[in-house]
Amino acid sequence: MFAKKMIGFLTIIALALGSQVIASNAYAKESPSQPQVLDYVGKSYTGMQDPSYINYDLSLRAHMVDRISKRFGIALDPKTYSGFELLEIEALFKCKKSEESFDLFLKMFPKHP
């Protein structure tokens, strides 16, 4: 008797958890906040002049500028820094002390249009 109740209880829990996972996955796929940079996951490029790499870098720049703006309140120009420089800038901002200026870290990166 106890075993049947336990199996029934576990079945209800499994169904509830399963429906939550399915609902969250469906919502995540429709979410407009999912960065376009994920479209380039797993791809390889022949070099920096590869048109696919250029599109990837532009997407990464836009994503990183938006993320830095939201997290730190600093507006950066995506044309000024490469995608990888923006990744480094974000990492440095995370380590910065409260009394340090953001400009101190930005001076480490040469600006290039």
C-alpha positions in Angstrom: 0.0 0.0 0.0 2.8 2.4 1.0 4.7 1.5 -2.2 1.8 2.4 -4.4 1.3 5.8 -2.7 5.1 6.5 -3.0 5.1 5.6 -6.7 2.0 7.8 -7.3 3.7 10.7 -5.4 6.9 10.4 -7.3 5.0 10.3 -10.6 3.2 13.5 -9.7 6.6 15.2 -8.8 8.2 14.0 -12.0 5.3 15.3 -14.1 5.4 18.7 -12.3 9.2 19.0 -12.8 9.0 17.8 -16.4 6.4 20.4 -17.3 8.5 23.1 -15.7 11.6 22.1 -17.8 9.5 22.0 -21.0 7.9 25.4 -20.2 11.3 27.0 -19.4 12.9 25.6 -22.6 10.0 26.9 -24.7 10.2 30.3 -23.2 14.0 30.5 -23.6 13.8 29.7 -27.3 11.3 32.5 -27.9 13.1 35.0 -25.7 14.3 38.1 -27.7 17.0 38.7 -25.0 19.0 35.6 -26.2 22.2 37.1 -27.7 22.7 36.7 -31.4 26.4 35.9 -30.7 25.2 32.4 -29.9 24.5 31.9 -33.6 28.2 31.6 -34.0 28.9 28.9 -31.4 31.0 26.1 -32.7 32.0 27.7 -36.0 35.6 28.1 -37.2 37.0 30.9 -39.4 39.8 31.0 -41.9 41.0 34.3 -40.6 40.1 37.8 -39.5 39.1 38.8 -43.0 36.6 35.9 -43.2 33.1 37.5 -43.7 31.6 35.1 -41.1 34.3 36.2 -38.6 33.5 39.8 -39.3 29.8 39.2 -38.6 30.7 37.3 -35.5 32.9 40.1 -34.2 30.2 42.7 -34.9 27.6 40.6 -33.1 30.0 40.1 -30.1 30.7 43.8 -30.0 27.1 44.7 -29.9 26.4 42.1 -27.2 29.3 43.2 -25.0 28.6 46.9 -25.3 25.0 46.2 -24.2 26.1 44.0 -21.3 28.7 46.4 -20.0 26.2 49.3 -20.2 23.6 47.3 -18.3 26.0 46.0 -15.6 28.3 49.0 -15.1 26.4 51.9 -16.6 29.2 52.8 -19.0 28.4 53.5 -22.6 31.1 52.3 -24.9 31.3 52.6 -28.7 31.3 49.2 -30.4 33.3 50.6 -33.3 36.2 51.6 -30.9 37.0 48.2 -29.4 37.1 44.7 -30.8 34.9 42.0 -29.4 37.8 40.4 -27.5 38.9 43.8 -26.1 35.4 44.3 -24.8 35.5 40.9 -23.1 38.8 41.9 -21.4 37.3 45.3 -20.4 34.4 43.6 -18.8 36.7 41.3 -16.9 38.7 44.2 -15.6 35.6 46.1 -14.6 34.5 43.1 -12.5 37.8 43.3 -10.6 38.0 47.0 -10.2 37.9 48.6 -6.7 35.0 50.9 -6.0 37.4 53.9 -5.7 39.1 53.2 -9.1 37.9 55.0 -12.2 36.7 53.2 -15.2 38.9 55.4 -17.4 41.9 54.0 -15.7 41.1 50.6 -17.3 40.0 52.0 -20.6 43.3 53.7 -21.1 44.9 50.3 -21.4 43.2 49.7 -24.7 44.2 51.8 -27.8 41.2 53.2 -29.5 40.8 52.3 -33.2 37.9 52.9 -35.4 
